[in-house]
């Protein structure tokens, strides 16, 4: 999951308050094949397109601590082909059909998706079934993708301004749970791994009983079920135990963690607060999301209005809830303006945190963020790919696919008191990491 440090502060805002309304209901069918593959189908003939997605419930948190980076590495390796797809031809099939495809990896999942003309649905199913049944896990592909991943790490993390801030925060915020390492993982671990280890990872996680196939768009459900059966029913169920960390394995942080890291690619320092928060399945998730909008949801949000516009101490200031399946972090950050001391910026940020803890937000702020939640809820389900992603994730993480239709209700149940309560409960010093992200040459051990 790529989170751009500079872009996260710009969350779309809606300033016109109105009557909140649930968006159109997403109708779907879901069922399991005998091999454990969960299938979700949504029929929508608005445009002649179909989204073909497969969501594997494996991310960096499922990795061996001595072999980090495997989940993200496989996101690349799974485009190497199969006995029926020559190396380098996976993308050609898609582009020749007039489609588009990609994939992403987070701490919790690896998600593959194709957007195709609806008359190419069967092509998408064939490609994904080949990936699931017998993808090529061979030395030539492993060696090739090692170099690809190394280059990606250099470009997006090591040599990117502020590119390491997520890595630096999580390694300090978690000491036991696998969230302590980033999905990009260790290049040393990938270099040291034998081919047999990659094959074992594939046979453990890339199995139908660890996957959700979601198809949305211009489909006929009855005909699509026959195609799903044709391409997926004979794929064997996985026989290996799927390792999952214990969600409650991480003890409380217990005290404030403070540190300074250096980045030679930046000119302006940053101050970052990261507070531990519960799982994205927690009832508090929705209040935390709304609190994030109060602090940085648009130009009139508190951090932007106070630190950037009024005091002109920060080039950019923002907060966001980085919620994950087992736990997460509520992150507030500011890029410090030229000539401003980081200690001064920390004090200014603390004032905004204390306001959230000690005061109810205004009715005006509350109405604005409720409208924002409605807008975001509706826009998230625009397009067949958005619907497929949300249906799939609702099942994988909540085991409630219909959350795609009811999530807005969860936001509308949040009160001003709830927002103040979660601020008081989670935004406390003994539950946070404070990081000064400074310009300078990276030192050994970081």
DAKAFEN-V847022 format. One record per pair of residues at least 6 apart in sequence whose C-alpha atoms are under 8 Angstrom apart, sorted by the first residue. I is the first residue (numbers start at 1). GAP is how many residues later the second one is. Records with the same first field share a line. If there is no record, write none. Layout:
I = GAP ; GAP
This chain:
1 = 103 ; 104 ; 105 ; 182
4 = 159
5 = 157 ; 158
6 = 310
8 = 310 ; 311 ; 312
9 = 287 ; 288 ; 289 ; 307 ; 308 ; 309 ; 310
10 = 286 ; 287 ; 288
11 = 282 ; 285 ; 286 ; 287
12 = 285 ; 286 ; 360
13 = 284 ; 285 ; 286 ; 359
14 = 354 ; 357 ; 358 ; 361
15 = 353
16 = 352 ; 355
17 = 350 ; 351 ; 354
18 = 353
20 = 350 ; 351 ; 354
21 = 353
22 = 352 ; 356 ; 386
23 = 354 ; 355
25 = 380
26 = 16 ; 361 ; 378 ; 379
27 = 15 ; 16
28 = 12 ; 13 ; 14 ; 15
29 = 11 ; 12 ; 13
30 = 8 ; 9 ; 10 ; 11
31 = 7 ; 8 ; 9
32 = 6 ; 7
33 = 6 ; 196 ; 200
34 = 199
35 = 173 ; 174 ; 198 ; 199 ; 200 ; 201 ; 202
36 = 172 ; 173 ; 174 ; 201
37 = 171 ; 172 ; 173 ; 174 ; 175 ; 176
38 = 170 ; 171 ; 173 ; 174 ; 175
39 = 173 ; 174 ; 175
40 = 172 ; 173 ; 174 ; 175 ; 351 ; 352
41 = 173 ; 174 ; 175 ; 180
42 = 173 ; 174 ; 175 ; 177 ; 179
43 = 173 ; 174 ; 175 ; 176 ; 177 ; 178
44 = 172 ; 173 ; 174 ; 175 ; 340
45 = 172 ; 173 ; 174
46 = 171 ; 172
47 = 170 ; 171
48 = 69 ; 70 ; 169 ; 170
49 = 66 ; 67 ; 68 ; 69 ; 168 ; 169 ; 335
50 = 65 ; 66 ; 67 ; 68 ; 71 ; 165 ; 166 ; 167 ; 168 ; 169 ; 334 ; 335
51 = 62 ; 63 ; 64 ; 65 ; 163 ; 164 ; 165 ; 166 ; 333 ; 334 ; 337
52 = 61 ; 62 ; 63 ; 64 ; 69 ; 72 ; 73 ; 161 ; 162 ; 163 ; 164 ; 336
53 = 58 ; 59 ; 60 ; 61 ; 159 ; 160 ; 161 ; 162 ; 335 ; 336
54 = 57 ; 58 ; 59 ; 74 ; 157 ; 158 ; 159 ; 160
55 = 54 ; 55 ; 56 ; 57 ; 156 ; 157 ; 158 ; 337 ; 338 ; 341
56 = 53 ; 54 ; 55 ; 149 ; 150 ; 154 ; 155 ; 156
57 = 51 ; 52 ; 53 ; 148 ; 153 ; 154 ; 339
58 = 13 ; 49 ; 50 ; 51 ; 52 ; 147 ; 152
59 = 12 ; 13 ; 46 ; 47 ; 48 ; 49 ; 50 ; 51 ; 124
60 = 8 ; 9 ; 10 ; 11 ; 12 ; 46 ; 47 ; 48 ; 49 ; 118 ; 119 ; 121 ; 122 ; 123 ; 125
61 = 46 ; 47 ; 116 ; 117 ; 118 ; 183 ; 184
62 = 46 ; 116 ; 181 ; 182 ; 183
63 = 6 ; 7 ; 8 ; 115
65 = 113
66 = 123
67 = 119 ; 122 ; 123 ; 126
68 = 113 ; 115 ; 116 ; 117 ; 118 ; 121 ; 122
69 = 113 ; 114 ; 115 ; 116 ; 117 ; 118 ; 120 ; 121
70 = 115 ; 120 ; 128 ; 131
71 = 34 ; 39 ; 112
72 = 32 ; 33 ; 34 ; 38 ; 111 ; 112 ; 113
73 = 72 ; 73 ; 76 ; 111
75 = 28 ; 29 ; 30 ; 35
76 = 69 ; 73
77 = 60 ; 64 ; 65 ; 68
78 = 53 ; 57 ; 58
79 = 9 ; 11 ; 12 ; 52
80 = 6 ; 7 ; 8 ; 10 ; 55 ; 56 ; 61
81 = 6 ; 7 ; 8 ; 9 ; 49 ; 50 ; 54 ; 55
82 = 48 ; 49 ; 52 ; 53 ; 54
83 = 51 ; 52 ; 53
84 = 46
90 = 37
91 = 10
94 = 6 ; 7 ; 20 ; 22
97 = 19 ; 20 ; 23
98 = 18 ; 19
99 = 15 ; 16 ; 17 ; 18
100 = 14 ; 15 ; 16
101 = 11 ; 12 ; 13 ; 14
102 = 10 ; 11 ; 12
103 = 7 ; 8 ; 9 ; 10
104 = 6 ; 7 ; 8
105 = 6 ; 78
106 = 77
107 = 72 ; 75 ; 76 ; 217
108 = 216 ; 217
114 = 10
115 = 270
116 = 8
118 = 99 ; 100 ; 101
122 = 105
125 = 102 ; 103 ; 106
126 = 105
129 = 102 ; 103
132 = 74 ; 75 ; 76 ; 103
133 = 74 ; 102 ; 103
137 = 58 ; 61 ; 62
138 = 57
139 = 56
142 = 53
146 = 44 ; 45
150 = 37
153 = 31
154 = 6
156 = 7
157 = 6 ; 7
158 = 6
159 = 106
160 = 105
161 = 102 ; 104 ; 105
162 = 101 ; 103 ; 104
165 = 272
166 = 16
167 = 14 ; 15
168 = 93 ; 278
169 = 105 ; 264 ; 266
170 = 9 ; 10 ; 11 ; 12
171 = 8 ; 9 ; 10
172 = 8 ; 85 ; 261
173 = 7 ; 80 ; 84 ; 101 ; 103 ; 259 ; 260
174 = 6 ; 76 ; 79
175 = 75
176 = 73 ; 74 ; 75
177 = 68 ; 69 ; 70 ; 72 ; 73
178 = 67
203 = 35 ; 37
204 = 34 ; 35 ; 36 ; 37 ; 38
205 = 33 ; 37
207 = 29 ; 30 ; 31
208 = 27 ; 28 ; 29 ; 30
209 = 28 ; 29
212 = 180 ; 184
213 = 179
214 = 174 ; 177 ; 178
215 = 173
216 = 168 ; 169 ; 171 ; 172
217 = 167
247 = 79 ; 80
248 = 78
252 = 179
253 = 23 ; 177 ; 178 ; 179
254 = 176 ; 177
255 = 174 ; 175 ; 176 ; 177
256 = 173 ; 174 ; 175 ; 176 ; 177 ; 178
257 = 173 ; 175 ; 176 ; 177
258 = 175 ; 176 ; 177
259 = 175 ; 176 ; 177
260 = 175 ; 176 ; 177 ; 178
261 = 174 ; 175 ; 176 ; 177 ; 181 ; 185
262 = 175 ; 176 ; 177 ; 178 ; 179 ; 180 ; 181
263 = 174 ; 175 ; 176 ; 177 ; 178 ; 179
264 = 175 ; 176 ; 177 ; 178
265 = 174 ; 175
266 = 172 ; 173 ; 174
267 = 172
268 = 67 ; 68 ; 69 ; 70 ; 170 ; 171
269 = 66 ; 67 ; 73 ; 167 ; 168 ; 169 ; 170
270 = 63 ; 64 ; 65 ; 66 ; 72 ; 166 ; 167 ; 168
271 = 62 ; 63 ; 64 ; 65 ; 71 ; 74 ; 75 ; 163 ; 164 ; 165 ; 166
272 = 59 ; 60 ; 61 ; 62 ; 161 ; 162 ; 163 ; 164 ; 165
273 = 57 ; 58 ; 59 ; 60 ; 159 ; 160 ; 161 ; 162
274 = 55 ; 56 ; 57 ; 58 ; 158 ; 159 ; 160
275 = 54 ; 55 ; 56 ; 151 ; 152 ; 153 ; 156 ; 157 ; 158
276 = 51 ; 52 ; 53 ; 54 ; 150 ; 155 ; 156
277 = 46 ; 50 ; 51 ; 52 ; 53 ; 149
278 = 6 ; 7 ; 45 ; 48 ; 49 ; 50
279 = 6 ; 44 ; 45 ; 46 ; 47 ; 48 ; 49
280 = 43 ; 44 ; 45 ; 46 ; 47 ; 48
281 = 44 ; 116 ; 117
284 = 138
285 = 38
286 = 124 ; 125 ; 128
287 = 124 ; 127 ; 131 ; 132 ; 135
288 = 33 ; 42 ; 131 ; 134 ; 135
289 = 31 ; 32
290 = 79 ; 80 ; 83 ; 121 ; 129
291 = 128 ; 132
292 = 27 ; 28 ; 29
293 = 8 ; 26 ; 27 ; 76
294 = 7 ; 8 ; 71 ; 72 ; 75
295 = 6 ; 7 ; 8 ; 9 ; 23 ; 24
296 = 6 ; 7 ; 8 ; 21 ; 22 ; 23 ; 24
297 = 72
298 = 6
299 = 6
302 = 50
303 = 14 ; 15 ; 46 ; 49
304 = 12 ; 13 ; 14
306 = 6
307 = 6 ; 7 ; 9 ; 10 ; 41
308 = 6 ; 7 ; 8 ; 9
312 = 25
313 = 23 ; 24 ; 27 ; 32
314 = 20 ; 21 ; 22 ; 23 ; 31
315 = 19 ; 20 ; 21 ; 22
316 = 18 ; 19 ; 20
317 = 15 ; 16 ; 17 ; 18
318 = 14 ; 15 ; 16
319 = 11 ; 12 ; 13 ; 14
320 = 10 ; 11 ; 12
321 = 7 ; 8 ; 9 ; 10
322 = 6 ; 7 ; 8 ; 9
323 = 6 ; 7
325 = 72
334 = 11
336 = 6 ; 9
342 = 94
353 = 70 ; 74
356 = 63 ; 64 ; 67 ; 68
357 = 63 ; 64 ; 66 ; 67 ; 70
358 = 62 ; 66
359 = 61
360 = 56 ; 57 ; 59 ; 60
361 = 55 ; 59
366 = 50
370 = 41 ; 42
373 = 35 ; 38
374 = 34
377 = 30 ; 31
380 = 6 ; 7 ; 10
381 = 6 ; 9
390 = 14
391 = 10 ; 11 ; 12 ; 13
392 = 9
393 = 8
394 = 6 ; 7 ; 8 ; 9 ; 10
395 = 6
